[in-house]
Amino acid sequence: MPALSAASALVGAMVLLGVWSGRRWGRRRKRALDAEAHSLRTHRDG
């Protein structure tokens, strides 16, 4: 299933990006990223 493989590839890329950004920026950005994700989630739900 191409859709399933694409979704798994996207998830894997997001995980790798998160690990890479975590190593690059440290924990200082985590709060900003969490706030952004929270705003996006609330905006999507609303």
PDB file of N, CA, C and O in Angstrom:
ATOM      1  N   MET A   1       0.844  -1.198   0.000  1.00  0.00           N
ATOM      2  CA  MET A   1       0.000   0.000   0.000  1.00  0.00           C
ATOM      3  C   MET A   1       0.880   1.249   0.000  1.00  0.00           C
ATOM      4  O   MET A   1       1.578   1.521   0.977  1.00  0.00           O
ATOM      5  N   PRO A   2       0.845   1.991  -1.072  1.00  0.00           N
ATOM      6  CA  PRO A   2       1.697   3.201  -1.167  1.00  0.00           C
ATOM      7  C   PRO A   2       1.375   4.216  -0.081  1.00  0.00           C
ATOM      8  O   PRO A   2       2.272   4.874   0.446  1.00  0.00           O
ATOM      9  N   ALA A   3       0.094   4.344   0.255  1.00  0.00           N
ATOM     10  CA  ALA A   3      -0.288   5.340   1.262  1.00  0.00           C
ATOM     11  C   ALA A   3       0.322   4.982   2.615  1.00  0.00           C
ATOM     12  O   ALA A   3       0.814   5.854   3.331  1.00  0.00           O
ATOM     13  N   LEU A   4       0.287   3.698   2.958  1.00  0.00           N
ATOM     14  CA  LEU A   4       0.824   3.265   4.247  1.00  0.00           C
ATOM     15  C   LEU A   4       2.327   3.498   4.297  1.00  0.00           C
ATOM     16  O   LEU A   4       2.852   3.984   5.299  1.00  0.00           O
ATOM     17  N   SER A   5       3.020   3.149   3.214  1.00  0.00           N
ATOM     18  CA  SER A   5       4.472   3.344   3.193  1.00  0.00           C
ATOM     19  C   SER A   5       4.814   4.823   3.244  1.00  0.00           C
ATOM     20  O   SER A   5       5.789   5.213   3.886  1.00  0.00           O
ATOM     21  N   ALA A   6       4.016   5.653   2.573  1.00  0.00           N
ATOM     22  CA  ALA A   6       4.266   7.098   2.591  1.00  0.00           C
ATOM     23  C   ALA A   6       4.045   7.650   3.993  1.00  0.00           C
ATOM     24  O   ALA A   6       4.808   8.493   4.463  1.00  0.00           O
ATOM     25  N   ALA A   7       2.998   7.171   4.656  1.00  0.00           N
ATOM     26  CA  ALA A   7       2.715   7.653   6.008  1.00  0.00           C
ATOM     27  C   ALA A   7       3.829   7.239   6.962  1.00  0.00           C
ATOM     28  O   ALA A   7       4.273   8.038   7.787  1.00  0.00           O
ATOM     29  N   SER A   8       4.283   5.989   6.849  1.00  0.00           N
ATOM     30  CA  SER A   8       5.357   5.516   7.729  1.00  0.00           C
ATOM     31  C   SER A   8       6.643   6.276   7.444  1.00  0.00           C
ATOM     32  O   SER A   8       7.395   6.586   8.368  1.00  0.00           O
ATOM     33  N   ALA A   9       6.904   6.580   6.172  1.00  0.00           N
ATOM     34  CA  ALA A   9       8.101   7.345   5.820  1.00  0.00           C
ATOM     35  C   ALA A   9       8.017   8.751   6.394  1.00  0.00           C
ATOM     36  O   ALA A   9       9.012   9.293   6.875  1.00  0.00           O
ATOM     37  N   LEU A  10       6.820   9.343   6.342  1.00  0.00           N
ATOM     38  CA  LEU A  10       6.636  10.690   6.885  1.00  0.00           C
ATOM     39  C   LEU A  10       6.860  10.691   8.397  1.00  0.00           C
ATOM     40  O   LEU A  10       7.516  11.585   8.932  1.00  0.00           O
ATOM     41  N   VAL A  11       6.312   9.689   9.078  1.00  0.00           N
ATOM     42  CA  VAL A  11       6.506   9.586  10.528  1.00  0.00           C
ATOM     43  C   VAL A  11       7.980   9.413  10.850  1.00  0.00           C
ATOM     44  O   VAL A  11       8.496  10.049  11.769  1.00  0.00           O
ATOM     45  N   GLY A  12       8.661   8.557  10.101  1.00  0.00           N
ATOM     46  CA  GLY A  12      10.088   8.341  10.333  1.00  0.00           C
ATOM     47  C   GLY A  12      10.879   9.614  10.117  1.00  0.00           C
ATOM     48  O   GLY A  12      11.795   9.919  10.881  1.00  0.00           O
ATOM     49  N   ALA A  13      10.528  10.365   9.073  1.00  0.00           N
ATOM     50  CA  ALA A  13      11.224  11.627   8.791  1.00  0.00           C
ATOM     51  C   ALA A  13      10.988  12.626   9.919  1.00  0.00           C
ATOM     52  O   ALA A  13      11.905  13.348  10.312  1.00  0.00           O
ATOM     53  N   MET A  14       9.765  12.670  10.440  1.00  0.00           N
ATOM     54  CA  MET A  14       9.454  13.608  11.522  1.00  0.00           C
ATOM     55  C   MET A  14      10.227  13.234  12.781  1.00  0.00           C
ATOM     56  O   MET A  14      10.707  14.111  13.499  1.00  0.00           O
ATOM     57  N   VAL A  15      10.349  11.930  13.051  1.00  0.00           N
ATOM     58  CA  VAL A  15      11.108  11.479  14.222  1.00  0.00           C
ATOM     59  C   VAL A  15      12.571  11.851  14.070  1.00  0.00           C
ATOM     60  O   VAL A  15      13.187  12.369  15.001  1.00  0.00           O
ATOM     61  N   LEU A  16      13.130  11.585  12.886  1.00  0.00           N
ATOM     62  CA  LEU A  16      14.536  11.923  12.655  1.00  0.00           C
ATOM     63  C   LEU A  16      14.745  13.421  12.767  1.00  0.00           C
ATOM     64  O   LEU A  16      15.732  13.874  13.346  1.00  0.00           O
ATOM     65  N   LEU A  17      13.815  14.194  12.213  1.00  0.00           N
ATOM     66  CA  LEU A  17      13.929  15.654  12.289  1.00  0.00           C
ATOM     67  C   LEU A  17      13.855  16.118  13.741  1.00  0.00           C
ATOM     68  O   LEU A  17      14.584  17.025  14.145  1.00  0.00           O
ATOM     69  N   GLY A  18      12.983  15.502  14.517  1.00  0.00           N
ATOM     70  CA  GLY A  18      12.871  15.875  15.927  1.00  0.00           C
ATOM     71  C   GLY A  18      14.157  15.572  16.686  1.00  0.00           C
ATOM     72  O   GLY A  18      14.609  16.380  17.497  1.00  0.00           O
ATOM     73  N   VAL A  19      14.744  14.407  16.423  1.00  0.00           N
ATOM     74  CA  VAL A  19      16.002  14.046  17.087  1.00  0.00           C
ATOM     75  C   VAL A  19      17.109  14.993  16.660  1.00  0.00           C
ATOM     76  O   VAL A  19      17.897  15.451  17.487  1.00  0.00           O
ATOM     77  N   TRP A  20      17.166  15.287  15.357  1.00  0.00           N
ATOM     78  CA  TRP A  20      18.221  16.168  14.844  1.00  0.00           C
ATOM     79  C   TRP A  20      18.074  17.569  15.413  1.00  0.00           C
ATOM     80  O   TRP A  20      19.054  18.168  15.857  1.00  0.00           O
ATOM     81  N   SER A  21      16.856  18.093  15.402  1.00  0.00           N
ATOM     82  CA  SER A  21      16.630  19.445  15.925  1.00  0.00           C
ATOM     83  C   SER A  21      16.881  19.466  17.429  1.00  0.00           C
ATOM     84  O   SER A  21      17.375  20.460  17.961  1.00  0.00           O
ATOM     85  N   GLY A  22      16.543  18.372  18.120  1.00  0.00           N
ATOM     86  CA  GLY A  22      16.787  18.307  19.556  1.00  0.00           C
ATOM     87  C   GLY A  22      18.278  18.367  19.855  1.00  0.00           C
ATOM     88  O   GLY A  22      18.702  19.039  20.796  1.00  0.00           O
ATOM     89  N   ARG A  23      19.075  17.662  19.054  1.00  0.00           N
ATOM     90  CA  ARG A  23      20.518  17.691  19.258  1.00  0.00           C
ATOM     91  C   ARG A  23      21.093  19.040  18.879  1.00  0.00           C
ATOM     92  O   ARG A  23      22.051  19.510  19.493  1.00  0.00           O
ATOM     93  N   ARG A  24      20.503  19.669  17.859  1.00  0.00           N
ATOM     94  CA  ARG A  24      21.062  20.916  17.346  1.00  0.00           C
ATOM     95  C   ARG A  24      20.746  22.086  18.269  1.00  0.00           C
ATOM     96  O   ARG A  24      21.618  22.904  18.564  1.00  0.00           O
ATOM     97  N   TRP A  25      19.503  22.165  18.723  1.00  0.00           N
ATOM     98  CA  TRP A  25      19.069  23.346  19.472  1.00  0.00           C
ATOM     99  C   TRP A  25      19.023  23.099  20.978  1.00  0.00           C
ATOM    100  O   TRP A  25      18.968  24.050  21.759  1.00  0.00           O
ATOM    101  N   GLY A  26      19.044  21.843  21.389  1.00  0.00           N
ATOM    102  CA  GLY A  26      18.958  21.574  22.822  1.00  0.00           C
ATOM    103  C   GLY A  26      17.519  21.674  23.309  1.00  0.00           C
ATOM    104  O   GLY A  26      16.577  21.583  22.522  1.00  0.00           O
ATOM    105  N   ARG A  27      17.360  21.863  24.627  1.00  0.00           N
ATOM    106  CA  ARG A  27      16.011  21.848  25.191  1.00  0.00           C
ATOM    107  C   ARG A  27      15.398  23.234  25.252  1.00  0.00           C
ATOM    108  O   ARG A  27      14.244  23.374  25.655  1.00  0.00           O
ATOM    109  N   ARG A  28      16.149  24.274  24.858  1.00  0.00           N
ATOM    110  CA  ARG A  28      15.600  25.628  24.967  1.00  0.00           C
ATOM    111  C   ARG A  28      14.426  25.830  24.028  1.00  0.00           C
ATOM    112  O   ARG A  28      13.504  26.588  24.327  1.00  0.00           O
ATOM    113  N   ARG A  29      14.466  25.143  22.884  1.00  0.00           N
ATOM    114  CA  ARG A  29      13.407  25.335  21.889  1.00  0.00           C
ATOM    115  C   ARG A  29      12.193  24.466  22.160  1.00  0.00           C
ATOM    116  O   ARG A  29      11.132  24.685  21.576  1.00  0.00           O
ATOM    117  N   LYS A  30      12.335  23.484  23.036  1.00  0.00           N
ATOM    118  CA  LYS A  30      11.239  22.541  23.243  1.00  0.00           C
ATOM    119  C   LYS A  30       9.974  23.258  23.702  1.00  0.00           C
ATOM    120  O   LYS A  30       8.875  22.935  23.251  1.00  0.00           O
ATOM    121  N   ARG A  31      10.128  24.228  24.595  1.00  0.00           N
ATOM    122  CA  ARG A  31       8.948  24.941  25.098  1.00  0.00           C
ATOM    123  C   ARG A  31       8.254  25.696  23.968  1.00  0.00           C
ATOM    124  O   ARG A  31       7.026  25.701  23.882  1.00  0.00           O
ATOM    125  N   ALA A  32       9.050  26.338  23.096  1.00  0.00           N
ATOM    126  CA  ALA A  32       8.468  27.081  21.979  1.00  0.00           C
ATOM    127  C   ALA A  32       7.775  26.120  21.014  1.00  0.00           C
ATOM    128  O   ALA A  32       6.681  26.404  20.525  1.00  0.00           O
ATOM    129  N   LEU A  33       8.418  24.979  20.744  1.00  0.00           N
ATOM    130  CA  LEU A  33       7.821  24.010  19.832  1.00  0.00           C
ATOM    131  C   LEU A  33       6.538  23.437  20.419  1.00  0.00           C
ATOM    132  O   LEU A  33       5.558  23.246  19.699  1.00  0.00           O
ATOM    133  N   ASP A  34       6.537  23.161  21.719  1.00  0.00           N
ATOM    134  CA  ASP A  34       5.328  22.640  22.358  1.00  0.00           C
ATOM    135  C   ASP A  34       4.202  23.670  22.302  1.00  0.00           C
ATOM    136  O   ASP A  34       3.046  23.320  22.066  1.00  0.00           O
ATOM    137  N   ALA A  35       4.545  24.941  22.520  1.00  0.00           N
ATOM    138  CA  ALA A  35       3.532  25.993  22.472  1.00  0.00           C
ATOM    139  C   ALA A  35       2.967  26.114  21.061  1.00  0.00           C
ATOM    140  O   ALA A  35       1.764  26.299  20.877  1.00  0.00           O
ATOM    141  N   GLU A  36       3.855  26.007  20.059  1.00  0.00           N
ATOM    142  CA  GLU A  36       3.396  26.101  18.674  1.00  0.00           C
ATOM    143  C   GLU A  36       2.490  24.927  18.334  1.00  0.00           C
ATOM    144  O   GLU A  36       1.445  25.103  17.708  1.00  0.00           O
ATOM    145  N   ALA A  37       2.890  23.733  18.746  1.00  0.00           N
ATOM    146  CA  ALA A  37       2.073  22.550  18.477  1.00  0.00           C
ATOM    147  C   ALA A  37       0.722  22.667  19.176  1.00  0.00           C
ATOM    148  O   ALA A  37      -0.304  22.278  18.618  1.00  0.00           O
ATOM    149  N   HIS A  38       0.720  23.199  20.391  1.00  0.00           N
ATOM    150  CA  HIS A  38      -0.532  23.355  21.130  1.00  0.00           C
ATOM    151  C   HIS A  38      -1.446  24.348  20.419  1.00  0.00           C
ATOM    152  O   HIS A  38      -2.649  24.112  20.307  1.00  0.00           O
ATOM    153  N   SER A  39      -0.884  25.456  19.936  1.00  0.00           N
ATOM    154  CA  SER A  39      -1.695  26.454  19.239  1.00  0.00           C
ATOM    155  C   SER A  39      -2.249  25.871  17.945  1.00  0.00           C
ATOM    156  O   SER A  39      -3.401  26.120  17.589  1.00  0.00           O
ATOM    157  N   LEU A  40      -1.418  25.087  17.234  1.00  0.00           N
ATOM    158  CA  LEU A  40      -1.889  24.477  15.995  1.00  0.00           C
ATOM    159  C   LEU A  40      -3.001  23.475  16.293  1.00  0.00           C
ATOM    160  O   LEU A  40      -3.977  23.388  15.549  1.00  0.00           O
ATOM    161  N   ARG A  41      -2.853  22.721  17.377  1.00  0.00           N
ATOM    162  CA  ARG A  41      -3.852  21.711  17.715  1.00  0.00           C
ATOM    163  C   ARG A  41      -5.173  22.373  18.080  1.00  0.00           C
ATOM    164  O   ARG A  41      -6.235  21.930  17.642  1.00  0.00           O
ATOM    165  N   THR A  42      -5.111  23.435  18.882  1.00  0.00           N
ATOM    166  CA  THR A  42      -6.339  24.117  19.292  1.00  0.00           C
ATOM    167  C   THR A  42      -6.974  24.809  18.088  1.00  0.00           C
ATOM    168  O   THR A  42      -8.198  24.850  17.965  1.00  0.00           O
ATOM    169  N   HIS A  43      -6.148  25.345  17.211  1.00  0.00           N
ATOM    170  CA  HIS A  43      -6.679  26.019  16.024  1.00  0.00           C
ATOM    171  C   HIS A  43      -7.374  25.008  15.126  1.00  0.00           C
ATOM    172  O   HIS A  43      -8.423  25.302  14.552  1.00  0.00           O
ATOM    173  N   ARG A  44      -6.803  23.830  15.004  1.00  0.00           N
ATOM    174  CA  ARG A  44      -7.401  22.805  14.158  1.00  0.00           C
ATOM    175  C   ARG A  44      -8.712  22.311  14.772  1.00  0.00           C
ATOM    176  O   ARG A  44      -9.690  22.087  14.059  1.00  0.00           O
ATOM    177  N   ASP A  45      -8.729  22.142  16.102  1.00  0.00           N
ATOM    178  CA  ASP A  45      -9.945  21.665  16.758  1.00  0.00           C
ATOM    179  C   ASP A  45     -11.043  22.720  16.696  1.00  0.00           C
ATOM    180  O   ASP A  45     -12.220  22.388  16.553  1.00  0.00           O
ATOM    181  N   GLY A  46     -10.660  23.987  16.804  1.00  0.00           N
ATOM    182  CA  GLY A  46     -11.640  25.062  16.780  1.00  0.00           C
ATOM    183  C   GLY A  46     -12.116  25.322  15.383  1.00  0.00           C
ATOM    184  O   GLY A  46     -12.951  26.202  15.169  1.00  0.00           O
TER     185      GLY A  46
END
